[in-house]
């Protein structure tokens, strides 16, 4: 059985249409982070609609208007794919890029309609579409998509489609002496590559967006929504790993416990929105004051904990005092309000037989002593395995 080119073209167009509608339905089902899927779906559906119309026009050669209607659909597909790739990579489109995209789409529509009947003009139009797909590859290459293994197949399919379009553009214009190239290379190749690209790109985009959503929820379960810092769960997960590493290497680890002084009065005097800004300010001071390998978390309310691996008591004390001093200076005024925010800090070193619970309990003891001793100070507990041994607590600042 021999299947003619028009039937193959029609089947490929229907496949592209189906992949486009699948991505659009996926967007309406998912919504979260799926704008790129919607844009890509419209691009694939436009490609499919154009191919189907060309197939119908070939079957009905007397209906010239059908062919004229097809090329605008094909004309907008490539620019929309480029915009969708940027949306997938960057997460959003600013007004400038939307304006560029709109102008490009209008230009593509005009040129496609005006020059589709002329071989040189059609070749230029096809080459321009290939250029947009190459630009889409560039957007994906520099994008923030974390899963490179998912991004590479999409880039490969766009590259294959671009190559097929370039070959097609060359085969559109008569080439003296190489009639076989015109007859076999362009149209046949695009009929083969187009459906593979349409279906494959839809599958990969769905996988990327689903993995992004999973990663987002996983990260949300481990982070504090107000400050963006790690939460209690992330602290215990990462902290236990740090403690194990310190025990295995014989290195020291310091735990710092922080509590904002008189924070309830801040909320009572200035309101909870101001209190939230004070919390965010301290989180900024804390993360800025720590080293790159340290772990900090907000464990509830105005309470924070930081774990400092590979440190000494002197180094940890200097870091704690710097954080206390910086917050004291920056917390004098918040949004023009006289907050006078300060923090008390307790510090403890991990002992050979201790776990994470033990060292944090000692840091809490030192924090309690700092609170009881006048607040806005750093106190440290030396060596005690039992957090009820008051004699081992010393004021540092």
Secondary structure, 3 states (H helix, E strand, C coil): CCCCHHHHHHHHHHHHHHHHHHHHHHHHHHCCCCHHHHHHHHHHHHHHHHHHHHHHHHHCCCCHHHHHHHHHHHHHHHHHHHHHHHHHHHCCCCHHHHHHHHHHHHHHHHHHHHHCCCHHHHHHHHHHHHHHHHHHHHHHHCCCCCCHHHHHHHHHHHHHHHHHHHHHHHHHCCCCCCHHHHHHCHHHHHHHHHHHHHHHHHHHHHHHHHHHHHHHHHHHCCECCCCCCECHHHHHHHHHHHHHHHHHHCCCEEEEEEEECCHHHHHHHHCHHHHHHHHHHHHHHHHHHCCCCCEEEEEECCEEEEEEECCCHHHHHHHHHHHHHHHHHHCCCECCECCCCCEEEEEEECCCCCCHHHHHHHHHHHHHHHHHCCCCCEEEECCCCCCCCHHHEEECC
